[in-house]
Amino acid sequence: MTRGSNDSLELIGAEVARCRACPRLVAWREQVASEKRAAYADWEYWGRGVPAFGDPDASVAVIGLAPAAHGANRTGRMFTGDRSGEWLYRALYRAGFANQPDSVSLDDGLTLSGAIVTSPVKCAPPANKPTPQERDNCKPFLARELALVKPDVFVALGGFAYQALCRHLDVRPRPRFGHGVEVPTGDPAGSGPTIICSYHVSQQNTFTGRLTEAMLDAVFTRARELAGRSHGQVR
């Protein structure tokens, strides 16, 4: 992996897209892209690693788990093209981080201001369950992204993202994950970025009511407050 003073999100994204470090993930993402879902038979699936998406100067970083097989693995953009993404980008729009609530394709005009969306694992995993080795293979990509962006606030969507962030930020001991839990990082005074935990925007959570739009809005309202942003600052 290339790194150094000339590192950029564009460079990292290009490396993510062509990475073949995990044979199981490569085989799965390409199988899905070839066989497709009937509803998307006319799509040319992305079928590669999915880069981070959003503002390089973001104050808030949203961390998921991995691309969805028929969502980001199809469209090439994180949380784009599936129900989870519909929930996430509507919430980002309501919080003033997105210029529109819809996210359906790379050319739909969506932009983020003050926020970036990424994941610890860059390829769609079978059953949404990456292995520890696959997570570790992707770790340098996430570390480089976050070193460039330097967000003030992390929104961890689910326990997997939360654990990855705690490892990245060396949070010890790690408080128990729970929706709305806030975890300061850095020195004992909490001088580092803050992690805000949220239940993942998976259909399992949203269909059952475990996560509501009001709950998600509260998380992003709090993220905006901690990052010092005022509502409606989208550029």
DOLUMPA-576616 format. One line per 5 residues: number of its first residue (from 1); their letters; for each residue x, y, z of N, C-alpha, C. Coordinates in nm, 4 decimals. Layout:
REM DOLUMPA-576616
NUM) A) X Y Z X Y Z X Y Z  ...
***
This chain:
REM DOLUMPA-576616
1) MTRGS) 0.0835 -0.1194 0.0000 0.0000 0.0000 0.0000 0.0872 0.1247 0.0000  0.0553 0.2177 -0.0852 0.1295 0.3420 -0.0938 0.0888 0.4347 0.0192  0.1846 0.5051 0.0758 0.1547 0.6032 0.1779 0.2648 0.7064 0.1831  0.2411 0.8135 0.2599 0.3415 0.9179 0.2714 0.2772 1.0539 0.2626  0.3604 1.1563 0.2427 0.3112 1.2933 0.2450 0.2161 1.3217 0.1294
6) NDSLE) 0.2220 1.2427 0.0230 0.1348 1.2644 -0.0924 0.0086 1.1787 -0.0877  -0.0180 1.1159 0.0265 -0.1368 1.0321 0.0391 -0.2618 1.1178 0.0243  -0.3668 1.0594 -0.0293 -0.4932 1.1307 -0.0472 -0.6061 1.0291 -0.0463  -0.7277 1.0779 -0.0243 -0.8431 0.9886 -0.0293 -0.8608 0.9286 -0.1672  -0.8277 1.0044 -0.2707 -0.8381 0.9529 -0.4081 -0.7405 0.8380 -0.4295
11) LIGAE) -0.6185 0.8532 -0.3800 -0.5181 0.7476 -0.3936 -0.5601 0.6231 -0.3157  -0.6061 0.6434 -0.1924 -0.6505 0.5301 -0.1116 -0.7682 0.4603 -0.1793  -0.8616 0.5399 -0.2313 -0.9777 0.4821 -0.2984 -0.9397 0.3964 -0.4173  -0.8410 0.4413 -0.4944 -0.7963 0.3630 -0.6095 -0.7335 0.2314 -0.5648  -0.6588 0.2349 -0.4553 -0.5971 0.1128 -0.4030 -0.7031 0.0179 -0.3475
16) VARCR) -0.8020 0.0741 -0.2789 -0.9118 -0.0080 -0.2264 -0.9822 -0.0803 -0.3405  -1.0096 -0.0092 -0.4488 -1.0856 -0.0667 -0.5599 -1.0114 -0.1814 -0.6275  -0.8806 -0.1767 -0.6290 -0.8070 -0.2840 -0.6971 -0.7461 -0.3873 -0.6016  -0.7723 -0.3730 -0.4713 -0.7149 -0.4661 -0.3737 -0.7726 -0.6066 -0.3918  -0.6849 -0.7079 -0.3823 -0.7251 -0.8476 -0.3920 -0.6598 -0.9287 -0.2793
21) ACPRL) -0.6440 -0.8642 -0.1628 -0.5710 -0.9262 -0.0524 -0.6474 -1.0408 0.0131  -0.7800 -1.0431 0.0010 -0.8611 -1.1431 0.0709 -0.9323 -1.2314 -0.0314  -0.8804 -1.3503 -0.0594 -0.9380 -1.4347 -0.1646 -1.0870 -1.4640 -0.1464  -1.1300 -1.4871 -0.0232 -1.2719 -1.5183 0.0000 -1.3602 -1.3992 -0.0363  -1.3194 -1.2792 0.0018 -1.3985 -1.1600 -0.0272 -1.3978 -1.1280 -0.1759
26) VAWRE) -1.2817 -1.1440 -0.2397 -1.2733 -1.1191 -0.3836 -1.3661 -1.2145 -0.4590  -1.3635 -1.3426 -0.4206 -1.4483 -1.4405 -0.4879 -1.5962 -1.4074 -0.4689  -1.6337 -1.3661 -0.3481 -1.7742 -1.3379 -0.3199 -1.8217 -1.2123 -0.3910  -1.7450 -1.1041 -0.3821 -1.7890 -0.9790 -0.4447 -1.8040 -0.9964 -0.5959  -1.7148 -1.0757 -0.6571 -1.7205 -1.0964 -0.8013 -1.8318 -1.1941 -0.8398
31) QVASE) -1.8576 -1.2924 -0.7538 -1.9695 -1.3839 -0.7794 -2.1017 -1.3077 -0.7770  -2.1193 -1.2238 -0.6762 -2.2418 -1.1434 -0.6653 -2.2561 -1.0511 -0.7862  -2.1442 -0.9908 -0.8277 -2.1477 -0.8989 -0.9417 -2.1805 -0.9704 -1.0714  -2.1473 -1.0992 -1.0796 -2.1742 -1.1764 -1.2002 -2.3164 -1.2334 -1.2020  -2.3577 -1.2893 -1.0895 -2.4892 -1.3539 -1.0830 -2.6017 -1.2518 -1.0667
36) KRAAY) -2.5756 -1.1438 -0.9946 -2.6678 -1.0314 -0.9745 -2.7980 -1.0753 -0.9076  -2.8712 -0.9776 -0.8637 -3.0078 -0.9973 -0.8153 -3.1009 -0.9628 -0.9298  -3.2137 -1.0346 -0.9408 -3.3032 -1.0165 -1.0550 -3.3463 -0.8714 -1.0724  -3.3685 -0.8013 -0.9620 -3.4130 -0.6620 -0.9682 -3.3077 -0.5702 -1.0298  -3.1819 -0.6159 -1.0296 -3.0727 -0.5323 -1.0807 -3.0032 -0.5992 -1.1991
41) ADWEY) -3.0775 -0.6781 -1.2730 -3.0179 -0.7543 -1.3833 -2.9542 -0.6655 -1.4886  -3.0036 -0.5422 -1.5048 -2.9493 -0.4528 -1.6074 -2.8375 -0.3640 -1.5549  -2.7972 -0.3840 -1.4292 -2.6878 -0.3055 -1.3717 -2.5528 -0.3694 -1.4046  -2.4532 -0.2869 -1.4247 -2.3152 -0.3342 -1.4253 -2.2607 -0.3134 -1.2850  -2.2514 -0.4226 -1.2089 -2.2099 -0.4129 -1.0691 -2.0670 -0.3606 -1.0582
46) WGRGV) -2.0437 -0.2869 -0.9514 -1.9089 -0.2382 -0.9203 -1.8166 -0.3578 -0.8948  -1.8504 -0.4434 -0.8009 -1.7799 -0.5686 -0.7769 -1.6353 -0.5553 -0.7335  -1.6013 -0.4475 -0.6633 -1.4639 -0.4241 -0.6158 -1.4684 -0.3718 -0.4725  -1.3518 -0.3397 -0.4193 -1.3489 -0.2732 -0.2903 -1.4142 -0.1360 -0.3031  -1.4808 -0.0910 -0.1963 -1.5566 0.0345 -0.2009 -1.4858 0.1409 -0.1172
51) PAFGD) -1.4483 0.2526 -0.1799 -1.3762 0.3586 -0.1079 -1.4660 0.4358 -0.0123  -1.4027 0.5178 0.0703 -1.4746 0.6132 0.1547 -1.5451 0.7151 0.0651  -1.6520 0.7744 0.1197 -1.7281 0.8740 0.0448 -1.7598 0.9929 0.1344  -1.7304 1.1134 0.0853 -1.7700 1.2319 0.1595 -1.6680 1.3426 0.1550  -1.6712 1.4266 0.2568 -1.5930 1.5487 0.2663 -1.4538 1.5192 0.3217
56) PDASV) -1.3463 1.5499 0.2475 -1.2104 1.5260 0.2996 -1.1801 1.6057 0.4257  -1.2549 1.7144 0.4487 -1.2368 1.7966 0.5688 -1.3453 1.7703 0.6719  -1.3998 1.6504 0.6698 -1.5123 1.6171 0.7560 -1.4769 1.6292 0.9037  -1.5719 1.6788 0.9805 -1.5588 1.6799 1.1260 -1.6253 1.5576 1.1886  -1.7104 1.4895 1.1108 -1.7805 1.3699 1.1572 -1.7545 1.2555 1.0603
61) AVIGL) -1.7076 1.1432 1.1117 -1.6848 1.0234 1.0301 -1.7839 0.9155 1.0716  -1.8603 0.8666 0.9758 -1.9581 0.7608 0.9995 -1.8939 0.6289 0.9581  -1.8867 0.5348 1.0502 -1.8184 0.4080 1.0260 -1.9201 0.2956 1.0283  -1.9306 0.2227 0.9173 -2.0205 0.1084 0.9101 -1.9459 -0.0214 0.9328  -1.9903 -0.1276 0.8668 -1.9263 -0.2588 0.8791 -1.8506 -0.2913 0.7507
66) APAAH) -1.9239 -0.3030 0.6411 -1.8649 -0.3390 0.5121 -1.9693 -0.3094 0.4040  -1.9297 -0.3048 0.2771 -2.0281 -0.2854 0.1697 -2.1311 -0.3979 0.1669  -2.2553 -0.3618 0.1335 -2.3598 -0.4625 0.1158 -2.3471 -0.5245 -0.0227  -2.3785 -0.6519 -0.0332 -2.3574 -0.7264 -0.1575 -2.4288 -0.6630 -0.2759  -2.5553 -0.6217 -0.2553 -2.6326 -0.5647 -0.3650 -2.6568 -0.4146 -0.3463
71) GANRT) -2.5864 -0.3566 -0.2496 -2.5888 -0.2130 -0.2279 -2.4613 -0.1515 -0.2807  -2.3668 -0.1245 -0.1907 -2.2408 -0.0614 -0.2318 -2.1596 -0.1479 -0.3275  -2.1675 -0.2794 -0.3138 -2.0959 -0.3662 -0.4071 -2.1522 -0.3554 -0.5483  -2.2764 -0.3098 -0.5575 -2.3387 -0.2876 -0.6881 -2.3119 -0.1464 -0.7396  -2.3256 -0.0475 -0.6519 -2.3201 0.0921 -0.6954 -2.1811 0.1539 -0.6883
76) GRMFT) -2.0947 0.0994 -0.6016 -1.9601 0.1551 -0.5869 -1.9499 0.2678 -0.4869  -2.0545 0.2919 -0.4070 -2.0493 0.3971 -0.3051 -2.1086 0.3451 -0.1758  -2.0441 0.3756 -0.0660 -2.0870 0.3263 0.0645 -2.2332 0.3606 0.0921  -2.3077 0.2616 0.1422 -2.4476 0.2772 0.1820 -2.5327 0.3366 0.0695  -2.5090 0.2941 -0.0508 -2.5851 0.3465 -0.1649 -2.6511 0.2317 -0.2392
81) GDRSG) -2.7842 0.2435 -0.2561 -2.8565 0.1432 -0.3326 -2.9269 0.0381 -0.2510  -2.9408 0.0605 -0.1185 -3.0141 -0.0358 -0.0370 -3.0902 0.0371 0.0730  -3.1714 -0.0362 0.1494 -3.2561 0.0239 0.2527 -3.1729 0.0870 0.3644  -3.0596 0.0251 0.3981 -2.9751 0.0823 0.5025 -2.9278 0.2219 0.4630  -2.8860 0.2343 0.3370 -2.8413 0.3634 0.2884 -2.9520 0.4671 0.2864
86) EWLYR) -3.0734 0.4233 0.2550 -3.1865 0.5165 0.2570 -3.2016 0.5782 0.3950  -3.1926 0.4962 0.4971 -3.2039 0.5471 0.6343 -3.0877 0.6402 0.6679  -2.9674 0.5974 0.6344 -2.8498 0.6761 0.6729 -2.8490 0.8130 0.6064  -2.8665 0.8174 0.4756 -2.8539 0.9458 0.4063 -2.9720 1.0384 0.4330  -3.0890 0.9842 0.4615 -3.1991 1.0703 0.5052 -3.1639 1.1382 0.6374
91) ALYRA) -3.1019 1.0611 0.7269 -3.0628 1.1181 0.8560 -2.9528 1.2223 0.8387  -2.8558 1.1950 0.7525 -2.7499 1.2928 0.7273 -2.8062 1.4202 0.6648  -2.9045 1.4048 0.5797 -2.9697 1.5208 0.5182 -3.0434 1.6037 0.6237  -3.1192 1.5364 0.7092 -3.1931 1.6074 0.8137 -3.0991 1.6778 0.9111  -2.9807 1.6218 0.9301 -2.8838 1.6811 1.0228 -2.7996 1.7902 0.9580
96) GFANQ) -2.8166 1.8129 0.8277 -2.7432 1.9182 0.7606 -2.6087 1.8773 0.7049  -2.5846 1.7453 0.6923 -2.4573 1.6977 0.6394 -2.4633 1.6595 0.4913  -2.5830 1.6472 0.4347 -2.5994 1.6039 0.2953 -2.6863 1.7037 0.2196  -2.6608 1.7160 0.0903 -2.7382 1.8112 0.0094 -2.8704 1.7544 -0.0394  -2.8913 1.6237 -0.0207 -3.0169 1.5600 -0.0611 -3.0346 1.4329 0.0212
101) PDSVS) -3.1587 1.3836 0.0327 -3.1826 1.2652 0.1151 -3.1655 1.1328 0.0415  -3.1497 1.1374 -0.0915 -3.1482 1.0151 -0.1713 -3.0067 0.9765 -0.2114  -2.9817 0.8463 -0.2127 -2.8512 0.7932 -0.2537 -2.8753 0.6646 -0.3314  -2.8693 0.6729 -0.4646 -2.9037 0.5573 -0.5470 -2.7924 0.5137 -0.6410  -2.6996 0.6058 -0.6770 -2.5938 0.5710 -0.7714 -2.4814 0.6728 -0.7611
106) LDDGL) -2.3696 0.6432 -0.8250 -2.2546 0.7327 -0.8184 -2.2810 0.8684 -0.8817  -2.3749 0.8749 -0.9749 -2.3993 0.9996 -1.0475 -2.5323 1.0650 -1.0093  -2.5788 1.0427 -0.8862 -2.7085 1.0977 -0.8461 -2.6996 1.2389 -0.7888  -2.5808 1.2965 -0.7810 -2.5645 1.4334 -0.7348 -2.5463 1.4496 -0.5848  -2.5429 1.3404 -0.5107 -2.5275 1.3490 -0.3661 -2.3877 1.3987 -0.3286
111) TLSGA) -2.3818 1.4949 -0.2377 -2.2557 1.5388 -0.1791 -2.2740 1.5509 -0.0287  -2.1651 1.5334 0.0444 -2.1653 1.5505 0.1887 -2.0770 1.6683 0.2264  -2.1161 1.7404 0.3280 -2.0369 1.8511 0.3806 -2.0214 1.8325 0.5307  -1.8977 1.8212 0.5749 -1.8712 1.8011 0.7164 -1.8793 1.6576 0.7615  -1.9061 1.5647 0.6706 -1.9179 1.4235 0.7069 -1.8554 1.3354 0.5998
116) IVTSP) -1.8058 1.2207 0.6430 -1.7519 1.1200 0.5522 -1.8010 0.9843 0.5998  -1.8237 0.8927 0.5060 -1.8768 0.7598 0.5369 -1.7769 0.6550 0.4890  -1.7404 0.5642 0.5766 -1.6456 0.4593 0.5392 -1.6698 0.3351 0.6242  -1.5807 0.2377 0.6142 -1.5994 0.1112 0.6858 -1.4654 0.0449 0.7126  -1.4584 -0.0414 0.8153 -1.3343 -0.1127 0.8449 -1.3013 -0.2199 0.7416
121) VKCAP) -1.4037 -0.2763 0.6756 -1.3844 -0.3783 0.5725 -1.4379 -0.3215 0.4416  -1.3571 -0.3288 0.3353 -1.3880 -0.2566 0.2122 -1.4588 -0.3400 0.1064  -1.4676 -0.4702 0.1247 -1.5356 -0.5568 0.0281 -1.6554 -0.6239 0.0937  -1.7574 -0.6527 0.0150 -1.8761 -0.7201 0.0674 -1.8398 -0.8602 0.1158  -1.8696 -0.8928 0.2418 -1.8399 -1.0270 0.2934 -1.9628 -1.1181 0.2870
126) PANKP) -1.9448 -1.2469 0.2664 -2.0579 -1.3387 0.2717 -2.1291 -1.3290 0.4067  -2.2617 -1.3229 0.4035 -2.3445 -1.3155 0.5247 -2.3105 -1.1951 0.6120  -2.2466 -1.0942 0.5535 -2.2069 -0.9742 0.6276 -2.1162 -1.0057 0.7457  -2.0346 -1.1096 0.7315 -1.9482 -1.1518 0.8424 -1.8039 -1.1675 0.7944  -1.7259 -1.0590 0.7985 -1.5838 -1.0707 0.7656 -1.5097 -1.1448 0.8760
131) TPQER) -1.4009 -1.2083 0.8397 -1.3176 -1.2767 0.9380 -1.2226 -1.1764 1.0038  -1.1663 -1.2110 1.1199 -1.0672 -1.1218 1.1817 -0.9497 -1.0915 1.0884  -0.9052 -1.1904 1.0111 -0.7934 -1.1666 0.9195 -0.8327 -1.0684 0.8101  -0.9535 -1.0804 0.7589 -1.0004 -0.9872 0.6559 -1.0109 -0.8459 0.7124  -1.0602 -0.8351 0.8325 -1.0638 -0.7040 0.9001 -0.9237 -0.6457 0.9134
136) DNCKP) -0.8300 -0.7296 0.9533 -0.6940 -0.6807 0.9736 -0.6255 -0.6446 0.8411  -0.6588 -0.7173 0.7347 -0.6024 -0.6831 0.6036 -0.6449 -0.5435 0.5596  -0.7658 -0.5033 0.5968 -0.8199 -0.3719 0.5591 -0.7789 -0.2608 0.6540  -0.7276 -0.2962 0.7694 -0.6994 -0.1974 0.8730 -0.6140 -0.0807 0.8244  -0.5088 -0.1041 0.7442 -0.4276 0.0099 0.6979 -0.5056 0.1101 0.6135
141) FLARE) -0.6025 0.0627 0.5362 -0.6832 0.1552 0.4566 -0.7603 0.2509 0.5475  -0.8281 0.1954 0.6474 -0.9049 0.2784 0.7396 -0.8134 0.3741 0.8146  -0.6978 0.3245 0.8591 -0.6043 0.4100 0.9325 -0.5585 0.5277 0.8480  -0.5307 0.5029 0.7215 -0.4866 0.6120 0.6328 -0.5984 0.7117 0.6074  -0.7205 0.6624 0.5874 -0.8342 0.7533 0.5679 -0.8507 0.8459 0.6876
146) LALVK) -0.8491 0.7877 0.8060 -0.8743 0.8667 0.9258 -0.7582 0.9584 0.9593  -0.6359 0.9186 0.9221 -0.5208 1.0058 0.9432 -0.5295 1.1312 0.8565  -0.5893 1.1175 0.7389 -0.6060 1.2326 0.6497 -0.7205 1.3228 0.6950  -0.8314 1.2624 0.7329 -0.9517 1.3400 0.7649 -0.9441 1.4024 0.9042  -0.8956 1.3269 1.0005 -0.8852 1.3730 1.1396 -1.0186 1.4267 1.1935
151) PDVFV) -1.1224 1.3444 1.1961 -1.2539 1.3909 1.2431 -1.2545 1.4177 1.3936  -1.3459 1.5022 1.4350 -1.3659 1.5304 1.5774 -1.4611 1.4309 1.6411  -1.5484 1.3723 1.5600 -1.6521 1.2818 1.6098 -1.6615 1.1610 1.5174  -1.6738 1.0439 1.5774 -1.7030 0.9214 1.5034 -1.8432 0.8744 1.5391  -1.9210 0.8369 1.4393 -2.0478 0.7685 1.4636 -2.0269 0.6231 1.4239
156) ALGGF) -2.0281 0.5352 1.5216 -2.0045 0.3926 1.4985 -2.1381 0.3225 1.4799  -2.1646 0.2751 1.3585 -2.2893 0.2051 1.3286 -2.2721 0.0565 1.3581  -2.3065 0.0167 1.4794 -2.2986 -0.1237 1.5179 -2.1734 -0.1579 1.5955  -2.1781 -0.2746 1.6585 -2.0692 -0.3182 1.7437 -1.9398 -0.3444 1.6700  -1.9468 -0.3949 1.5468 -1.8245 -0.4235 1.4705 -1.7468 -0.2944 1.4457
161) AYQAL) -1.8173 -0.1903 1.4009 -1.7518 -0.0618 1.3761 -1.6954 -0.0044 1.5052  -1.7714 -0.0164 1.6128 -1.7265 0.0358 1.7421 -1.5981 -0.0325 1.7868  -1.5929 -0.1645 1.7754 -1.4725 -0.2370 1.8147 -1.3531 -0.1973 1.7282  -1.3767 -0.1809 1.5982 -1.2678 -0.1401 1.5087 -1.2148 -0.0020 1.5461  -1.3044 0.0904 1.5794 -1.2618 0.2242 1.6192 -1.1848 0.2218 1.7506
166) CRHLD) -1.2315 0.1440 1.8449 -1.1619 0.1349 1.9729 -1.0218 0.0785 1.9563  -1.0063 -0.0180 1.8671 -0.8713 -0.0688 1.8388 -0.7869 0.0389 1.7725  -0.8454 0.1100 1.6760 -0.7715 0.2139 1.6038 -0.7285 0.3273 1.6966  -0.8162 0.3658 1.7882 -0.7890 0.4785 1.8775 -0.7302 0.4345 2.0113  -0.7076 0.3055 2.0249 -0.6479 0.2483 2.1469 -0.7293 0.2845 2.2712
171) VRPRP) -0.8593 0.2609 2.2642 -0.9482 0.2873 2.3770 -0.9424 0.1693 2.4738  -0.8921 0.1949 2.5943 -0.8801 0.0900 2.6960 -0.9092 0.1505 2.8323  -0.9969 0.0899 2.9094 -1.0866 -0.0212 2.8737 -1.1953 0.0276 2.7785  -1.2563 -0.0643 2.7085 -1.3590 -0.0290 2.6109 -1.4966 -0.0368 2.6762  -1.5657 0.0768 2.6881 -1.7013 0.0723 2.7448 -1.7931 -0.0164 2.6613
176) RFGHG) -1.8945 -0.0676 2.7245 -1.9877 -0.1557 2.6557 -2.0648 -0.0788 2.5491  -2.0805 -0.1395 2.4316 -2.1553 -0.0774 2.3226 -2.3024 -0.0651 2.3587  -2.3621 0.0471 2.3192 -2.5049 0.0673 2.3364 -2.5468 0.1896 2.2576  -2.6682 0.1918 2.2106 -2.7127 0.3051 2.1298 -2.7062 0.4345 2.2101  -2.6401 0.5346 2.1538 -2.6272 0.6642 2.2192 -2.5112 0.6757 2.3155
181) VEVPT) -2.4407 0.5663 2.3396 -2.3250 0.5713 2.4295 -2.2165 0.6594 2.3678  -2.1590 0.7491 2.4487 -2.0506 0.8360 2.4038 -1.9204 0.7946 2.4717  -1.8149 0.7839 2.3918 -1.6867 0.7387 2.4434 -1.5801 0.8426 2.4091  -1.5300 0.9172 2.5072 -1.4205 1.0105 2.4799 -1.2915 0.9334 2.4579  -1.2032 0.9866 2.3769 -1.0750 0.9208 2.3509 -0.9622 1.0201 2.3737
186) GDPAG) -0.8401 0.9705 2.3663 -0.7239 1.0561 2.3886 -0.6755 1.0444 2.5313  -0.6262 1.1546 2.5882 -0.5731 1.1528 2.7241 -0.6878 1.1469 2.8248  -0.6559 1.1358 2.9554 -0.7617 1.1255 3.0566 -0.8623 1.2405 3.0531  -0.8232 1.3538 2.9976 -0.9149 1.4669 2.9882 -1.0081 1.4546 2.8690  -0.9901 1.3498 2.7891 -1.0761 1.3299 2.6727 -1.0469 1.4273 2.5614
191) SGPTI) -0.9188 1.4523 2.5347 -0.8815 1.5527 2.4346 -0.8952 1.5027 2.2910  -0.9141 1.3731 2.2739 -0.9250 1.3169 2.1399 -1.0673 1.3215 2.0873  -1.0905 1.2631 1.9715 -1.2267 1.2590 1.9152 -1.3206 1.1764 2.0020  -1.4485 1.2032 1.9878 -1.5514 1.1306 2.0619 -1.6177 1.0280 1.9713  -1.6381 0.9079 2.0239 -1.7152 0.8054 1.9530 -1.8583 0.8091 2.0050
196) ICSYH) -1.9545 0.8168 1.9125 -2.0961 0.8023 1.9487 -2.1450 0.6714 1.8880  -2.2004 0.5855 1.9702 -2.2478 0.4558 1.9228 -2.3923 0.4650 1.8745  -2.4209 0.3920 1.7688 -2.5574 0.3816 1.7177 -2.5824 0.2390 1.6728  -2.7050 0.1918 1.6930 -2.7406 0.0660 1.6304 -2.7229 0.0805 1.4796  -2.6847 -0.0282 1.4160 -2.6637 -0.0256 1.2715 -2.7973 -0.0039 1.2003
201) VSQQN) -2.7878 0.0604 1.0824 -2.9088 0.0880 1.0040 -2.9498 -0.0318 0.9189  -2.9251 -0.1501 0.9681 -2.9634 -0.2734 0.8978 -3.1150 -0.2890 0.9003  -3.1671 -0.3631 0.8027 -3.3111 -0.3883 0.7997 -3.3560 -0.4656 0.9238  -3.2687 -0.5492 0.9759 -3.3026 -0.6229 1.0979 -3.3367 -0.5268 1.2116  -3.2648 -0.4151 1.2185 -3.2904 -0.3177 1.3245 -3.4031 -0.2213 1.2906
206) TFTGR) -3.4077 -0.1754 1.1635 -3.5076 -0.0740 1.1279 -3.6467 -0.1348 1.1105  -3.6559 -0.2562 1.0584 -3.7863 -0.3198 1.0400 -3.8503 -0.3582 1.1727  -3.7672 -0.3924 1.2694 -3.8195 -0.4366 1.3991 -3.8443 -0.3204 1.4945  -3.8004 -0.2010 1.4593 -3.8177 -0.0860 1.5467 -3.7108 -0.0729 1.6524  -3.6088 -0.1587 1.6473 -3.4992 -0.1428 1.7432 -3.4285 -0.0094 1.7210
211) LTEAM) -3.4208 0.0308 1.5937 -3.3684 0.1625 1.5589 -3.4777 0.2396 1.4869  -3.5115 0.3562 1.5390 -3.6095 0.4435 1.4739 -3.5384 0.5643 1.4142  -3.6095 0.6349 1.3256 -3.5496 0.7541 1.2665 -3.5225 0.8591 1.3731  -3.6079 0.8689 1.4724 -3.5852 0.9652 1.5813 -3.4579 0.9317 1.6578  -3.4328 0.8033 1.6806 -3.3105 0.7621 1.7497 -3.1873 0.7962 1.6677
216) LDAVF) -3.1946 0.7741 1.5358 -3.0817 0.8042 1.4488 -3.0604 0.9550 1.4396  -3.1696 1.0297 1.4317 -3.1582 1.1760 1.4281 -3.0907 1.2284 1.5539  -3.1230 1.1703 1.6677 -3.0628 1.2152 1.7930 -2.9116 1.1951 1.7917  -2.8669 1.0850 1.7337 -2.7234 1.0589 1.7243 -2.6541 1.1641 1.6392  -2.7113 1.1959 1.5230 -2.6449 1.2922 1.4351 -2.6603 1.4364 1.4842
221) TRARE) -2.7670 1.4650 1.5562 -2.7780 1.5961 1.6200 -2.6677 1.6128 1.7238  -2.6453 1.5089 1.8012 -2.5392 1.5133 1.9020 -2.4014 1.5199 1.8358  -2.3824 1.4461 1.7274 -2.2549 1.4519 1.6554 -2.2280 1.5931 1.6052  -2.3307 1.6573 1.5523 -2.3159 1.7938 1.5030 -2.2805 1.8898 1.6165  -2.3443 1.8706 1.7317 -2.3151 1.9549 1.8472 -2.1701 1.9389 1.8920
226) LAGRS) -2.1245 1.8153 1.9023 -1.9882 1.7902 1.9473 -1.8848 1.8423 1.8486  -1.9204 1.8395 1.7209 -1.8276 1.8868 1.6185 -1.8330 2.0386 1.6014  -1.9265 2.1037 1.6718 -1.9337 2.2482 1.6663 -1.9971 2.3040 1.5427  -2.0820 2.2240 1.4763 -2.1482 2.2699 1.3545 -2.2867 2.3212 1.3865  -2.3355 2.4133 1.3064 -2.4725 2.4621 1.3170 -2.5561 2.4020 1.2061
231) HGQVR) -2.6828 2.3837 1.2305 -2.7710 2.3192 1.1325 -2.7750 2.3987 1.0010  -2.7731 2.3249 0.8903 -2.7893 2.3887 0.7594 -2.6618 2.4427 0.6996  -2.5458 2.3881 0.7366 -2.4194 2.4387 0.6846 -2.3729 2.3663 0.5579  -2.4578 2.2851 0.4979 -2.4175 2.2122 0.3783 -2.3794 2.3097 0.2675  -2.2654 2.2839 0.2059 -2.2179 2.3700 0.0983 -2.2550 2.3093 -0.0361
***
